[in-house]
Amino acid sequence: MCRNIRPLNNFEPPATSDEVQAAALQYVRKVSGATKPSQANQEAFDHAVHVIEHATQDLIDSLVTTAPPKDREVEAAKAKERSAKRFAS
C-alpha cells in the first residue's frame, strides 16, 4: 500500500472531502505509475480520480464500527513518534 494513503475511517471529525480526494489521487498515481499524466492521458487520469473519490466516500459512509472514533491530533502525534524512531540517527 502506498505510504501516503492514510486510513480515513472512524475519525472525529470525519474525513474531509479534500482528504478523500487526496487519497484517490495518490491511488491513481500509484496504479498508473505517473505522478503527472501526459496531456493525452489527463482526461482519463482525472476521471479515475473522480470515480475513486466517490467510491471512497461511499465506502467510508457505509462502514460501521463499535470502536470509539480516533482523535486526529493523537494519531498525528503517534505517527510523528513512529517517524522519529524510524529515522533516528
Stockholm file with secondary structure:
# STOCKHOLM 1.0

chainA/1-89         MCRNIRPLNNFEPPATSDEVQAAALQYVRKVSGATKPSQANQEAFDHAVHVIEHATQDLIDSLVTTAPPKDREVEAAKAKERSAKRFAS
#=GR chainA/1-89 SS CCTTCCCCSSEESCCCHHHHHHHHHHHHHHHHTCSSCCGGGHHHHHHHHHHHHHHHHHHHHHCCCCSCCEEHHHHHHHHHHHHHHHTCC
#=GC SS_cons        CCTTCCCCSSEESCCCHHHHHHHHHHHHHHHHTCSSCCGGGHHHHHHHHHHHHHHHHHHHHHCCCCSCCEEHHHHHHHHHHHHHHHTCC
//
